[in-house]
Structures are given as structure tokens and as C-alpha cells.
Amino acid sequence: MWEPVLASALGISLEVDRDAVEAAAAAHGLPPMRWPERWPPDTDLAMRAATFAKRTGRVVAFSLAAMRQQFLAGRDMSVEDNVLIAAAACELHPRAVLSAVRTRAVAAALDESTERARAAGIAALPAFAVGRASIAGPPAIDEIAHG
């Protein structure tokens, strides 16, 4: 299950070694990356939209669309129009997204998922729950993929 969380609320920095990330992406056969002009991003809006997408059964589709916008198109996902492009790619109506991201219910759901991650001891992203254990940080991707 994909669970949106706020990295900043977990004390996780999104500062990364861009060269290492680009090399890892290339090693996995992914297209060249285009970083947004503003980095690290303010992820609150995108994570609220992802939380709404989860409620509609589209969290994976939205997350992938948002990552494509951010890292292939170089769009800042703190910009409302860019989030709406990602939402439209997975058939979420822009007005529904805009209404939802402003509600207390979506904010509370995002806070709750972030608190669950904190309680699980998540200190790096991405993070994967495997049974009662968790695997976190960039090396977790390879560990899960080749597990």
C-alpha cells in the first residue's frame, strides 16, 4: 500500500546527491532526469493531493504522474497547476482535487499517515513495510526489487 507522508514533518531532508540519483536512474534504464528549478520542494500540496488520490484508489497512478512531472518535465510540484497536471493524468478532476486538498479531513489523513511512519521509526524515504519490519532509504529500492 502506498502511503503519502510529509518528509519535512519526519525530519527527513530532501537534499540529495543529484549525480548519484541520476546515475541510479540511468542504471535502472530510466530516462534522463530534469530537476525542478526549486529544490528541495515544498511537498505539502502534492502530498495532500496524493492523500486525496489514495481515497479514490489512484494513489499509485497519481504518485507516478507526479514523479514524471517533477523529474522528467522538471516541474515544481508545489505549484498548483503542476499538481493538477499530474492529477489529470490519472483522471482526477481538477476541481475535486482543489476542493479536497483544502479540507481538514485530507490534512488530518496526511498527518495521521505521517505519524504512523514516525511511530514505525521511518527516518528516510522511500520506505517499505515488510511484515512488521521496515526498509528505508534509497538502497531499499534495490533490496525490495531483488529481495
N, C-alpha and C positions, 0 to 999 in steps of 0.2 A: 504494500500500500504506500503510495506517495503521500507525504505529509509536509505541507508548506510550513516553514518556520522562519523566524526573523533571526538571522545570523547575528545582527548587532545586539539583540536582546540576550543572546547566549554568550556575548563577549568574543565572538568569532570575527576576526578581521578578514575582509575580502581582498586584502592586498596579496598579490601572488607574483611569482616569478613568471612573467609573461613568456619569456623564451622557453621555459620548461613546460608551460601549458601548451604553447604552440607545438613544441616537439612531441609532446604526448598525443596531441590531437592528430598530428601527421602520422605518428606511429600506428594509430588506430585507423588510418585511412580516411580521416575526416578532411573536409575542405579547409583551405586556409582561413584563419580567423581574422576578423576585423573587430578590433576593440572599440567600444563606445568612447567618445571623446572624454566623457566624465567617468573616471574610475578611481576608487570603488564606487559603485552605485548606491543610491538610496533605494532599498528593495521593498519598502513598506507597501507601496501601491501595487506592485507586481505580486507580492505575497498575499495581499488581500484579494486580488483578482484570482490567484491560484486557489485560495481558500474557497471562494465562490465556485470556481470551476470544479473543485472537489465535490461540492454539494450537488452538482449537476452531472457527476460522473465523467467529467472531462479534464481532470487534473493532469493526467499524463499528457494528453494532447495539448493542453494549454502550456504546460511546462516546456515541452519540446518546441512549440511555436515561439514561446518567449525566448528560449535559448537561441533559436535560429535568428530571431530579430536582433538579439543582443550581440551574438558572436559571429554571425555570418553577414548581417547587414550593418553591424556597428551602431545599432540604435540604443539609446539610453532608455532603459525600462522604468525609469522614474518619471518619464514623460507620458502623460495620459494617452495621447494619440498612439504612441508606440505600443502601449499595453493593449489598446483597443484593436490594433492590427493583429496582434497575437491572438486575442480573443476571437476575432472574426475568423481567423484561420481554423479554429475548432468549433465554429458555428455557435458561438456565444454572442448574443445580441448586444451591441454597444450600450444601449440604454439600460438593459438589465445589469450589465457589468457595472456601469457608473452608479446605478442605484444601490447595488449590493455592496460595493466597496466602501460606501459611506455609512453603512448600517452598523449599529453596535453589535449585532449578532455575528457578523463576519469578523469584526475586530476581536470580539471575545473568543470566537473559534480559533483564530490565529494565535491569540495569546495562550489559549489552552494547549494547542499543539506545541507551541514553543516551550511552555512549562513542562510538558511531558518529555520533551527532548532534554531539557535541563535535568529533570529527575532521573532520566536514563543515563546521565553523565556525558551527553554528547558535547564534545569540545572542538569538533572540526566537521566540516562538510566536504563532500557528501557523507551521509551516514546511512548505514543499513542495519536493520534489526534482523538478527538471525536467531530464532528462538528467543531466549532471554538475553542473549549477548548482542552487542552492537559492534560494528566495524565502522570506523570513521576516517575521514581524510582522503586525499587523492589516491593513495595506494589501495584503498578499499575497493575501488573500481576494478582493478586488475584481480584482486583477491576474489571478489564476487564472480567476475567473468570467468575465471579459470579455476574457481573453487573446488 
